[in-house]
């Protein structure tokens, strides 16, 4: 059971990282290239229209499907102390592993 919870916590953490990264990508997309592509599309640029059509599908997929999942993942650990501890442990373990590999790299002579 503990192994299952550890694997589940790790998968949950990876999913959370992916959703947060997707949110950052969406914010950058909305601020930088999207307004430029809309301006080009209004002038009749075919490639800009095609890119916007594909991007609209991804925007809908993120906001309709993934955003509620992100909210659930943030709210789920509030009622489950074991899941909270598992997520915290997963973050801690990944930090410790990174520190260990940095120490190993630093101790190499060349």
C-alpha positions as CSV (number, residue, x, y, z in Angstrom):
1,X,0.0,0.0,0.0
2,X,2.8,2.4,0.8
3,X,4.4,1.7,-2.6
4,X,1.2,2.5,-4.3
5,X,0.8,5.7,-2.4
6,X,4.4,6.7,-3.2
7,X,3.9,6.0,-6.9
8,X,0.5,7.8,-6.9
9,X,2.0,10.8,-5.1
10,X,4.9,10.9,-7.6
11,X,2.5,10.7,-10.6
12,X,0.3,13.4,-9.0
13,X,3.3,15.6,-8.5
14,X,4.4,15.1,-12.1
15,X,0.8,15.9,-13.3
16,X,0.8,19.0,-11.2
17,X,4.1,20.2,-12.7
18,X,2.8,19.6,-16.2
19,X,-0.4,21.6,-15.5
20,X,1.5,24.4,-13.9
21,X,4.0,24.5,-16.8
22,X,1.0,24.4,-19.2
23,X,-0.5,27.4,-17.4
24,X,2.7,29.3,-17.7
25,X,2.9,28.5,-21.4
26,X,-0.7,29.6,-21.8
27,X,0.0,32.9,-20.1
28,X,3.1,33.6,-22.2
29,X,1.0,32.7,-25.3
30,X,-1.7,35.1,-24.4
31,X,0.8,38.0,-23.7
32,X,3.3,37.6,-26.5
33,X,2.5,36.0,-29.9
34,X,-1.3,35.8,-29.7
35,X,-2.0,39.6,-30.3
36,X,0.6,39.7,-33.1
37,X,-1.0,36.7,-34.8
38,X,-4.5,38.2,-34.5
39,X,-3.2,41.4,-36.1
40,X,-1.7,39.4,-39.0
41,X,-4.9,37.3,-39.4
42,X,-6.9,40.5,-39.7
43,X,-4.7,41.5,-42.6
44,X,-5.4,38.2,-44.3
45,X,-2.2,36.2,-43.5
46,X,-3.1,32.6,-44.2
47,X,-0.4,31.0,-41.9
48,X,-1.5,33.2,-39.0
49,X,-5.1,32.1,-39.4
50,X,-4.0,28.4,-39.5
51,X,-1.9,28.8,-36.4
52,X,-4.7,30.5,-34.5
53,X,-7.2,27.8,-35.4
54,X,-4.8,25.1,-34.0
55,X,-4.1,27.3,-30.9
56,X,-7.8,27.8,-30.2
57,X,-8.1,24.0,-29.9
58,X,-5.3,23.8,-27.3
59,X,-6.7,26.8,-25.4
60,X,-10.1,25.2,-25.1
61,X,-8.5,21.9,-24.1
62,X,-6.6,23.6,-21.4
63,X,-9.3,25.8,-19.9
64,X,-12.2,23.3,-20.3
65,X,-10.4,20.0,-19.4
66,X,-7.2,20.6,-17.6
67,X,-7.9,23.7,-15.5
68,X,-10.7,22.0,-13.4
69,X,-8.3,19.1,-12.9
70,X,-5.7,21.6,-11.7
71,X,-8.2,23.0,-9.2
72,X,-9.1,19.5,-8.0
73,X,-5.4,18.6,-7.5
74,X,-4.9,21.7,-5.4
75,X,-8.0,21.0,-3.3
76,X,-7.6,17.2,-3.0
77,X,-4.8,17.3,-0.5
78,X,-6.7,19.6,1.9
79,X,-8.8,16.6,3.2
80,X,-6.2,13.9,3.0
81,X,-3.2,14.3,5.3
82,X,-1.5,11.1,3.9
83,X,-1.6,12.6,0.4
84,X,-0.3,15.9,1.7
85,X,2.6,14.1,3.3
86,X,3.3,12.1,0.2
87,X,3.3,15.2,-2.0
88,X,5.6,17.1,0.4
89,X,7.9,14.0,0.6
90,X,8.1,13.8,-3.2
91,X,9.1,17.5,-3.5
92,X,11.6,17.0,-0.7
93,X,13.1,13.8,-2.2
94,X,13.5,15.5,-5.6
95,X,15.3,18.4,-4.0
96,X,17.6,16.1,-2.0
97,X,18.4,14.1,-5.2
98,X,19.3,17.3,-7.0
99,X,21.5,18.4,-4.2
100,X,23.2,15.0,-4.1
101,X,23.9,15.0,-7.8
102,X,25.3,18.5,-7.6
103,X,27.6,17.5,-4.8
104,X,28.8,14.5,-6.8
105,X,29.5,16.6,-9.8
106,X,31.4,19.2,-7.7
107,X,33.6,16.5,-6.2
108,X,34.8,15.2,-9.6
109,X,38.4,16.2,-10.4
110,X,37.6,16.9,-14.0
